[in-house]
Amino acid sequence: MTPAAVRVVFAGTPEFARTALERLVQAGYQVVLVLTQPDRPAGRGMKLQPSPVKQFSLEQGIPVSQPQGLKLEGKYPQDAADAQEALQAARADVMVVAAYGLILPLWVLQTFRWGCLNIHASLLPRWRGAAPIHRAIEAGDIQTGVTIMQMDAGLDTGDMLLVHTVGVTPQDTTASLHDRLAHLGADMVVQALELAARSGLKPQAQPQDGITYAHKIEKAEAQLDWNLPAQALDRKIRAFNPFPGAAASFGGEVVKIWGAKLDAEPNESLNTAELNRAEPGTILSSGPEGVCVQCGQGRLWLSELQRAGGKRLAAADFVRGFDLTVGERWAVLR
């Protein structure tokens, strides 16, 4: 069965999903319908913006459906009924799902002869849920990966079809790891469809041990707690880049912190006596090398910062216009 003979419905919304959709089109699969989230307000003008998946689909001339819900007896029954009609009319062999944002009810899972294949950015069962890339970095995982999963009625509980592992570096942000996993997932789902066409997929149940949940990232989590160890703060800064951005308060103003590094080596600019009595949040050095802050354990050098309404700046440029006085403290959470 050639790719051109395989009819695919695709469900996804953000850039991670767009990468997979583009790869399916490039591989020659017949994408007959795309489901994506309704347009959302974005930007300074808060104008309605189509998702990356919708933008690509329109460029390719692929029909798009944007139901607000898929439960026939839920909050949006008419949307669900319209989507059901569209999916049945598509006569597709399979649905490929990547970061769609809506839970698929049983009637969707049972519509396609190959079922629904999900591209999940973790090594299941670790980091089931909405934010697996963020949570892997925040937790300090040294490896993650992509699982192609046969979807069932649970939350990321379906059988594993393909699994590929990648390393997480100490420099990785959610942005950099996202891009690697997006391209990996796109290649893997094409491989999965090739195997499905030959009845070559071998579903494997997820282990019962090691289950963790990657809960949705909330903006309220952005505030840095200087009482934490420097390593934990470094991971959080990288995990929250590009969204929502780690934040700290100084002199009543909120500053986004986009980059940092651990103070692994002794530095001549730091006074040893001051280090021994510095409280968490204290600025130990501020200049071209960066902004060094005492943490609950260890120290962190802030390398990229941003004022509200301003641009992201290297620390050397930031401190020229924002006085981070040595000896003063960032606000500390109570």
C-alpha positions in Angstrom: 0.0 0.0 0.0 1.7 3.2 -1.1 1.6 6.5 0.9 -0.7 8.0 -1.7 -3.3 5.3 -1.1 -3.4 5.9 2.7 -6.0 8.5 3.7 -5.0 10.4 6.8 -6.9 12.7 9.2 -4.5 14.9 11.2 -5.3 16.5 14.5 -2.9 19.0 16.0 -2.4 22.6 16.8 1.1 24.1 17.7 4.4 24.1 15.9 5.3 20.6 17.2 2.2 19.3 15.3 2.9 21.4 12.2 6.3 19.7 11.8 4.6 16.3 11.7 1.9 17.4 9.3 4.5 18.8 6.9 6.5 15.6 7.0 3.4 13.5 6.2 2.6 15.7 3.2 6.2 15.5 2.0 6.1 11.7 2.4 3.1 11.6 0.0 0.3 10.6 2.4 -3.1 11.7 1.4 -4.1 14.1 4.3 -7.8 14.5 3.7 -8.9 16.5 6.7 -7.2 18.5 9.5 -8.6 19.1 13.0 -7.1 22.0 15.0 -8.0 24.3 17.8 -10.1 27.4 17.1 -8.2 30.6 16.3 -7.0 32.3 19.5 -6.2 36.0 20.3 -2.4 36.7 20.3 0.1 39.5 20.0 -0.1 43.0 21.2 -3.3 43.7 19.3 -4.8 40.4 20.6 -6.2 39.6 17.2 -7.4 36.1 16.4 -4.6 34.1 15.0 -4.8 30.7 13.3 -2.7 27.9 14.7 0.5 26.8 12.9 -1.2 23.7 11.8 -4.1 25.6 10.3 -1.8 28.0 8.5 0.1 25.1 6.9 -3.1 23.3 6.0 -4.6 26.3 4.2 -1.3 26.8 2.3 -1.6 23.1 1.1 -5.3 23.3 0.4 -6.2 20.8 3.0 -9.8 21.1 4.5 -9.7 22.3 8.1 -12.2 21.7 10.9 -12.0 23.6 14.2 -14.5 22.2 16.7 -14.6 23.6 20.2 -15.4 20.2 21.5 -15.8 16.6 20.4 -18.1 15.2 23.0 -21.5 14.6 21.5 -23.2 15.1 24.8 -20.8 17.8 26.0 -20.7 21.6 26.0 -20.5 21.9 22.2 -22.8 19.1 20.8 -23.3 20.8 17.5 -19.5 21.2 16.9 -19.1 17.5 17.9 -21.9 16.4 15.5 -20.4 18.4 12.6 -16.9 16.9 13.3 -18.4 13.4 13.4 -20.0 14.0 10.0 -16.7 15.4 8.6 -14.7 12.5 9.9 -17.0 9.9 8.6 -17.1 11.6 5.2 -13.3 11.6 5.1 -13.2 7.8 4.9 -9.7 7.9 6.3 -7.6 4.9 7.3 -6.0 6.5 10.3 -5.9 9.6 12.4 -2.5 11.0 13.4 -2.6 13.2 16.6 0.1 15.5 17.8 -0.5 18.1 20.6 -4.1 18.6 19.5 -5.4 20.0 22.8 -8.8 18.2 22.9 -9.5 14.8 24.5 -10.7 12.3 21.8 -13.9 10.5 22.9 -14.5 6.9 22.1 -16.4 7.5 19.0 -13.4 9.2 17.4 -11.0 6.4 18.5 -13.3 3.9 16.8 -13.8 5.7 13.5 -10.6 4.6 11.8 -9.5 1.1 10.8 -5.9 1.7 12.0 -7.2 3.8 15.0 -5.6 7.0 16.2 -1.8 7.2 16.5 -0.4 9.8 18.9 3.1 11.4 18.7 4.0 11.9 22.4 7.2 13.8 23.3 8.4 11.5 26.2 9.3 8.0 27.0 6.0 6.7 28.2 4.8 6.1 30.8 7.0 8.9 32.1 5.5 12.3 31.6 2.0 11.5 30.4 0.0 14.7 29.9 0.3 18.1 28.5 3.8 19.4 29.1 6.3 16.5 28.8 9.2 18.6 27.4 9.0 21.3 30.1 8.7 18.7 32.9 11.6 16.6 31.7 14.0 19.5 31.8 12.6 20.9 35.0 13.1 17.5 36.7 16.6 17.2 35.4 16.0 14.1 33.2 19.2 13.2 31.3 17.2 11.4 28.6 13.7 11.7 27.0 12.4 10.8 23.6 9.3 10.2 21.5 6.7 7.5 21.8 4.3 6.7 19.0 1.2 5.4 20.8 -2.0 3.6 19.8 -4.5 5.9 21.5 -7.1 4.5 23.9 -9.7 6.1 26.2 -7.1 6.9 28.9 -4.7 9.9 29.2 -1.7 8.7 27.3 -2.2 5.2 28.4 -2.3 3.4 25.1 0.0 0.7 23.7 3.4 1.8 22.5 4.1 1.3 18.8 7.6 2.9 18.4 9.9 4.4 20.9 13.1 6.4 20.3 15.4 7.9 23.0 17.4 11.1 22.9 19.7 12.7 25.4 18.9 15.9 27.3 22.0 18.2 27.6 22.7 20.6 30.5 22.2 23.5 28.0 18.9 22.3 26.6 15.9 24.6 26.9 12.3 23.6 26.1 12.7 25.4 22.8 15.8 23.5 21.7 14.6 20.1 22.9 11.1 20.8 21.4 12.7 21.2 17.9 14.7 18.0 18.1 11.7 16.0 19.3 9.3 17.5 16.8 11.5 16.4 13.9 12.1 13.0 15.5 8.4 12.5 16.0 7.6 13.5 12.5 10.0 10.9 11.1 8.7 8.3 13.5 5.0 8.7 12.6 5.9 8.2 8.9 7.7 5.0 9.9 4.7 3.9 11.9 2.3 4.4 8.9 4.7 2.5 6.7 4.6 -0.4 9.2 0.9 -0.2 9.5 0.4 -0.5 5.8 2.4 -3.8 6.0 0.7 -4.9 9.2 4.1 -4.7 10.8 3.2 -2.7 14.0 3.8 -4.6 17.2 1.9 -2.9 20.1 3.4 -3.1 23.5 1.7 -2.3 26.7 3.2 0.5 28.8 5.0 -0.6 32.0 3.1 -0.1 35.2 6.1 1.3 36.9 7.5 4.8 36.4 4.3 6.6 35.7 4.5 10.4 36.0 2.3 13.2 34.9 3.4 16.3 33.0 0.8 18.8 34.3 0.1 21.8 32.2 2.4 24.8 32.7 0.8 27.6 34.6 2.1 31.2 34.5 1.9 31.3 38.3 4.8 28.8 38.3 7.2 31.3 36.6 8.4 33.1 39.8 11.8 31.9 40.9 12.3 30.9 44.5 15.9 31.8 45.4 15.7 29.5 48.5 16.0 26.6 46.1 19.3 25.1 45.0 21.0 26.8 42.0 20.7 23.6 40.0 16.9 23.5 40.4 16.7 27.2 39.4 18.9 26.6 36.4 16.6 23.8 35.3 13.5 25.9 35.8 14.9 28.8 33.7 15.6 26.4 30.9 12.3 24.5 31.2 10.3 27.8 31.1 12.1 29.1 28.0 10.3 30.1 25.7 7.0 29.9 27.8 6.1 31.3 30.2 9.6 32.6 31.0 11.1 32.4 34.5 10.6 35.6 36.4 12.0 37.4 39.5 11.2 40.7 41.2 13.7 43.4 42.0 12.8 46.8 43.4 9.1 46.1 42.7 9.7 45.4 39.0 9.3 42.0 37.5 12.2 40.8 35.3 12.2 37.8 33.0 15.2 35.6 33.2 15.9 33.7 30.0 19.4 32.4 30.5 21.7 31.4 33.4 24.6 29.1 34.2 25.8 27.4 37.4 28.7 29.0 39.3 30.9 25.9 39.0 34.3 27.6 39.2 35.7 30.0 41.7 35.4 33.6 40.4 37.8 36.4 41.4 35.0 39.0 41.3 33.3 37.3 44.3 34.4 38.0 47.8 34.7 34.8 49.8 33.6 36.4 53.1 30.5 37.9 51.5 29.6 34.5 50.0 29.7 32.9 53.5 27.1 35.3 54.9 25.0 36.1 51.8 21.3 35.2 52.0 19.3 33.6 49.1 18.5 36.2 46.4 21.5 38.4 47.2 23.3 39.9 44.2 27.0 39.0 44.6 28.3 40.5 41.3 26.8 42.5 38.5 28.7 43.4 35.4 30.0 42.2 32.0 30.3 38.6 33.2 26.7 38.5 34.2 24.7 38.8 37.4 25.7 36.4 40.2 23.0 35.5 42.7 23.2 33.5 45.9 20.7 30.6 46.0 19.6 28.3 48.8 22.6 26.1 47.8 25.2 27.4 45.4 25.1 30.4 43.1 23.7 31.2 39.7 25.0 33.5 37.0 22.2 35.2 35.1 23.1 35.7 31.5 20.0 37.0 29.7 17.3 39.2 31.2 14.3 41.2 30.1 12.4 44.1 31.6 8.6 44.3 31.1 8.0 45.7 27.6 11.7 45.5 26.7 13.9 43.3 24.7 15.8 40.2 25.8 19.3 41.4 26.6 22.6 39.8 27.5 23.4 40.6 31.1 26.2 43.0 30.2 23.8 45.1 28.2 20.9 44.7 30.7 22.8 46.1 33.7 23.7 49.3 31.8 20.1 50.3 32.0 18.9 48.5 35.1 20.8 48.9 38.3 21.2 45.5 40.0 23.3 46.7 43.0 25.7 44.3 44.5 24.5 43.4 48.1 20.9 44.0 47.3 18.4 41.1 47.1 15.9 39.9 44.6 12.5 39.4 46.2 12.4 36.1 48.0 9.2 34.0 48.1 7.8 33.4 51.6 
